Amino acid sequence: MMTIYKKFAVKPKPQNLKRKTESSSTTATIQLLAPPAMATTSETLKTPISEIPKAKSGSFPSIVKAYWLPAILFSASMFFQLVAIPRSFPPSHYDVLGIKTYSSIEQVNEAYQHLSSNWKTGSQPSSTLDMIKIQYAFELLSNPIWKRDYDIFSIDEYLHVMNSVKEKYSSAQFSDINLPLLKPVSFESDDTFDDLISSDDYISKLQNSSTILLQVFSVGSNRCAQFSTIWKRIASLLEGIATTGSIDISDVKLATYLSEKKYTGTPFFRNGVPSLLAFPPGCKNSDCIVRYTGELSVDAVTDWFATTILNLPRISYYSKESLLQTFLGKGSRHKVKVIFVSKTGQRATPFVRQVAKTYWPYASFAFTVWREEESVFWSNTFGVEEAPAIVILRDPGSLDNSRLIDIMEQNKHQVLPQLRSVTSMELGCDPKGFSRAGNDTTIWYCAVVIGRQSTELHKMRETMRRVQEVLSHGENQHQIATSALKEKRLTFVWADGEAQKRFCLFYVNGEDSYDTCGPRRDITDVPRLFLVRYKRNETEINKINEKNSNNMFATMASKDVDPTSQLVAVYKGLDEPPQIIKWISDTIQDGDSRDLPFHRTSSPELVPEDVDPIWSKGKEQIVSSSRGIKQKLENTPDVLSDPRFGPMLLLGALMSFGFIYLKRNQSIKSTESDNSSQQKIRRRRPKSTTKEPSVTDVQPPNAVQMPFTDSDSD
């Protein structure tokens, strides 16, 4: 039998490994791992676990900081529920009488009789202020018209009467008060308003007018009775400009449609009656209504309607000094000056503003106030003996609308009109247009004085005015030019050579043209006179159009060429009327008699000299009374009086509180779990970076290997 003997050796502990155990205190060893470059400077921080500070998550400042929003919302909701809402819903006049809302007039009388009997017997004594409230409620609710307006539209326009009586008789006896408190005022709407609109003809009235101004009135309203005369004046001033109409509040269906609505859908008129509202151009429903909230006067209402709804300009007022220095001295020299001398000082009517907007390219408008002490100045300077008056100034009462238009048509051009982009077609001095004599005229002429704004240009214009005056009277031997002027085949104009540089260089082509055209280079200013002959040949134009109709590129190119032939003759004689008249007459005779070839060219366009005014840049966007930011801010009291606003704030406070609470709990739990996991990691034994030798790696010094019994050795 083979026997196996084994020797067991105990492996000694390496000398370089030490195990430290301390039972006296528990220590957490924290080893900071630094980047490789900082490995030599990293240190091991040792801090007792019991000394690690805990986060104070439940401190009062942190709670306030976390829940400030719910606190504010909750406080606001309590304020609205306890303060704002009760103030917005004071006791009604029915509550004062102790009866239900919308009670009948009979019930109102019974309640008042019951309360008055208690006053007289003394069984239920009341203060003077309470009796004034009861008396006011009785008088208001016993009147059928006032009661209707109060029940349906919450109109209570006599409330100031009760407040004044309460203030005056607060310490007096009720018997000292003069009764009744309210004095009924009524008028017939059919006799007062000629523009009365009913529900039947409202749709047709609205559809047939582009702009309309309406007033909602009540026959029992004292304010409406006083406003009736003012409304008639407003309607007369808007005649021909816009449509006006009056709506009786007794037409409940139509009045409700035009009224404002509360959060409950109850109709009301914010400022009572009369209520003015306008439908701007293109507005056909109640969503775009613009409501007037200003002073109920002719001047204020017409100014609001003209500027806000019709987008018409305002015409400024000038004193005698500013009129001469600013308006006449610094105004546009090429425009006719229109001065309105007013005795009342009221602003321009809508029709005058429309005229100013229409004739803005031709004239400048101004208002001034008539004063008796300045009557000599107006009489000597403008020939105005009294106001109202209109002064038309060429080149630096009452009046019906048709007469004003006639005056403007006769005086919109100066004696020698200026050739500008807005006047070239009308004056017949445009190669793309026709003669003033008509579309059938073949040949016509345009005499143009051109140069920079200077004394020389002014003298030349005066000379051409005299030439035009001589030819218009026909007192000369040159009948050809006289006939051409009377037939409107000859036009006299002047042009600004500095503003119209390209136009000037095109017609005044020469070495010395820079003395006339473009910006001033030196003190030399030489105005020049030239005559343009326009000839229109319809046959030739039609042939060219037919030839180019098959060629798209040729057609596009032909659009840049003037359809009228032009020939230019420049005057080089003396600046004397007889010589100029002879030259014009000879040139016209030559142009009419000679059969010159038809030659078309492309002349430069006239540069617009005036910047478009504010009102000509398109109609401003009119925001209705319920959509604009300003209007919404003005309607803030409606939102604050909404009973739903307080519960909404309370709901917001609760939701924000719950969200913040859940968020904070989640963050605290995650923090605690992170701390516990870090503590477990810190308590673990850190692994040594030195590798321990295995039991079989090192042989014990006293180990001896015994031979086996089945060995082959002897």
Summary of the structure (lengths in Angstrom):
residues: 714
radius of gyration: 48.9
end to end distance: 18.1
largest distance: 172.4
contacts: 1841
relative contact order: 0.08
helix: 44%
strand: 12%
